[in-house]
Amino acid sequence: MHLSRAVAARTYPSQLAGCLDLSAGAYNGGMLAQLRARANTLKSETHAVYLAALDPRTPWYAKALLLLIVAYALSPIDLIPDFIPVLGYLDDLILIPAGIALALKLIPAEVMVQARTTASMGQGITRIGMAGAVVVALIWIMVILAMVALVRRWANARSIPS
């Protein structure tokens, strides 16, 4: 058994274990279809972890760890800067999956089963997607308004004769 598959079988659900299979035989045939299926599985599992984090039965320390993982993943500051060849992305490739694997171990099994069931049925996706779209739209609006304000300030400063 390939090492990544052995680790995945212990850490992740069976449908996610295939996402980590790096053996040469894993990509024979419809590689695009396999990648699409793996992306859908990862999307569903991410939604399940989100739902599990919202569940009141999830311990506070698992929620805190998930918050730290998301904050680190979205943070522009890394332990090793990304511009350093190879090592720059190594921290992202090791720390984030390891943190998620640890968080999955800290979340009670019955909570994850229920969260995966809910995620596989697609419940709540539209609400989450709409909230995400609103946040992204608001950020873009704020950036555009800030740029307009800067251009106006620059134009006013240039038009005042000294």
C-alpha positions, 0 to 999 in steps of 0.5 A: 500500500502506498504510504499516502494511502496508508496515512489517508486510510487512518486519518480521512474518510474512505472517499477522501483517501483517493485524493491523496493517492500519488501512485502512478497507476492512480492517473491512468484513464480519465485524469480530468474526470478523476481530478473533478471527482476529487475536487468535489470530494474535497469541497464536500469534506471542507463543507462537512468540517465547516458544519462540524465546527458550527455544531455545539457538540464540537469541543472548543479546542477543535473549533479553535484549531480550525480557526487557527488553520483557516487564519494561517491558510488565509494569512499573507504571513507564512512561517517560511515566505513563499518566494523561497524556492520549494521550502516556501510552499512546503509549510503550506503543504505540511502544516495545513493538512496536518492541522486539518487531520488533527482537527478531524481527530478532535471532532467527535465521530458522530458529529463528523458523520452527521456533518458529512451526511448534511454536506453530501445532501448539499444543505446550507451550501446556498446560504454559505455561498451567498454569504461568501459572495456578499463578503467578496462583493463588499470587499471589492466595493471597498477597494474600488471606493478607496481607489476612487478616494485616492485618485480624487485626493491625488487629482486635488493635490495636483490641481492646487497651484502653489 
